[in-house]
Amino acid sequence: MPEVKTAGLPIGKAQKAAILIHGRGASASSILSLSNYLNLDDFALLAPQAEGNTWYPYSFMAPDLQNRTALEKSISTLQFSWDQIISAGIKPENIYLIGFSQGACLSLEFASRNAQKLGGVIAFTGGLIGEKLLPEKYKGDFQGTPIFIGSSDRDFHVPATRIKESAELMKKIGADVKTLLFDDPEHTIRQEEIEWVNKNILM
């Protein structure tokens, strides 16, 4: 059974929930600290822990076979948290996915594989996963789900071209996508991103 850390409101008492997904080398505990900056006071928070602190071994744009086994296991780990939330009676339109770096890529990938009306997807430095983007992998309709992607315009790990491609693909399956690309080389979460998300998605 996947390890999942929790915070915020008890899941049985919350109307909204967020799955927070950590980056490579980080942990469930570290991503939960984002709740100090985001408007998540009335949420149940679930943070799954990746085995060995890594969701998949190679770049998110590596040949698909290299990451496939680990990636599918990671998707199923997210599904475990999702199922816990649904079982508690929280509807998909009140569920949010929030990730940084590897976790941002995974949040976008998980949401897009079975697109539906969600509360929102917040991806701090990420894009859809794969050597090439294959539209046939993604099905469903986001029905206007707000999706945010923020990043450096020249991030070492996540090229701006992949962010833009991902945004276009998700728009085609019904998402309302906002990208903010910053003129700096930092692989981080910026105050401007926090403020935009709080104002526009986590109001």
N, C-alpha and C positions, 0 to 999 in steps of 0.2 A: 504494500500500500504506500502511495507517495506520502512524503512528509510535507505537511502544510501548516505554516504558522498563521495564527489568526490575531486580529486586533480590532479595535473599534467596537461597535455594538455586537452583542450576541446575534448570531445569524437568525435565530428564531424570533428575534424582536425587531429586526431591521426591515425597512421597506426597500432599501437599495444595498447593493453589494459591489465591491470592486475586487478583481483579481490583479495583484501586483506581481510583476515578473522581473526578476533580477537579471543583471548582466553577467557576462563571463567573469568568473573569478570572484563574484560577489555572493550574496546570500539572501535568503528570505528575510532575515532580520534587517539587513541593510536597506532593502527596498521598502520595507514597512516604514522606515524613517521619513520617506516622502510625505507621509500623512501629516507631518509637522508643517508642511508648506502648501499642501493642496486642501481644498474645501471638502474634506471627507468625514466631517464630524458625525454625520448621521448615517454612516455606512458600516456594514459588516465588511471587514477586510480579510482577504485570504491571500497568502503568499506561498505558493509552492516552492519547494527547494529542489534544485537540480542536483542530480548525482554528480559528485566531484565538482560542484559549483559551475558546471558547464552544461548548456542545453544541447549543444552539438559541437563536434571537435574542430571543424574547419570553418573557414569563412562562410558567411551566409550565401555567397555567390560561387562557392566551390562546385565542382561537378556533383550532380545530385546523388550519385551512388556513395560518395564519401561521407555524406551526412545522413543518409536515409534512415538507417536503423536508429540512431540516436534521436533524430528529429521526430520520427513517428512515436517513439517512447515519450518524448517531451510533449508532443501534442496530446497524447493520452493522459499525461500528468495534468495538463490544463483541463482536459475534459473531466477528470476526477473532481477538480475544484468547481467547475461549472455545474456538474451534476449535484454536488452538495448544495449549491445555491438554489438550483431549481427545486430540489427536494424540500427545501425550507419554505417554498411557496413564493419566492421572489421571481418576478417575470423577467424575460430577456430584456425588455425595454428599460429595466431598472438595473441592468448589469453593465459594468464598465471594465474594460481591460486597460491596464496601465503598465508600460514597460520601458526599460532603458537598455539601449544597445542590443545585445542578443535578445533580451527580454522584449524590446520594442519590435524587433523582427518577428519574434514568436507571437506576439499579441496580434500583429497585423495578419500573419499567416493563419492563425487559428480562427480569427474572426472571418476572414475572407473565404475560407474553405466551406463555410456553411453560413453565408451571409443572411442576416435577418435584422430586424429592428432592435438595436441595442441602445443603451444609454449613451455610450460613446467609447471610442478607442483612442488612447493617448499614447503616442509612440515618440519617446524622446530618443532620437537618432536611430532610425530603422527603416527597413523596406521589406517587401515581400521576398520570400526565400527561394533560391534556386539559381542554377547557372544562367538560365534564361527564364523569363517570365512566361508561363504557359497558361493562357486564359482559361483553358478547359479544366484546369485544376480547381477553379473557383466557381461556386454555384450559389444560387439563392439571390436575394434582393435585400440590400441594406435599408431600403425604405427611408432614406434620408438620415441614417445614423451619422452623427458628427464624428469625423476622424481627424485627429491632429497629428502631424509629423513635424517635429522641430529638429534642426541639426546645423552643424557647420556647412557652409557651401563647398567645403573641401575636406570633409572628414576622411581620415586615413582608412577607416574601416567600412564606411558606408558612402559610396559615391552619390553625389547629388543627382546624377543621371538615373540611378536606380530608384531614388526617392520619387523623382518626377514620373517615371514609368509606373511605379506602384500606385501613385496617386491617380493617374489616368485610368488604370485598370479598375481600381476600386470605385471611381466615379461611374464607370460603365455598368457596375452592378449596384448602383443606387446610393453610394455613399456621398455625404457632403464633406469633402476633404479640404482641410486647410494645411498648407505647408508654410513654414517659416524657416528660411535658410539664412544663416548669419555670416557676416564677413569676418570670420575668425577661424583659426584652425583647431579650436578646442573640442575635445570629446567629453562633453559635460552636459548638464541640464542648466540652462540659463534662467535668470530671474524673469526675463521677458517671456519665456515659454510658460513658466509657472503662472504669471499674471494673465496671459492670454487664456490658458486652460481654465483658470478659476473664473474668469469673467464670461467665457463663452460656452463652456461645457459643464463645469461643476458649479453652476450658479447657485 
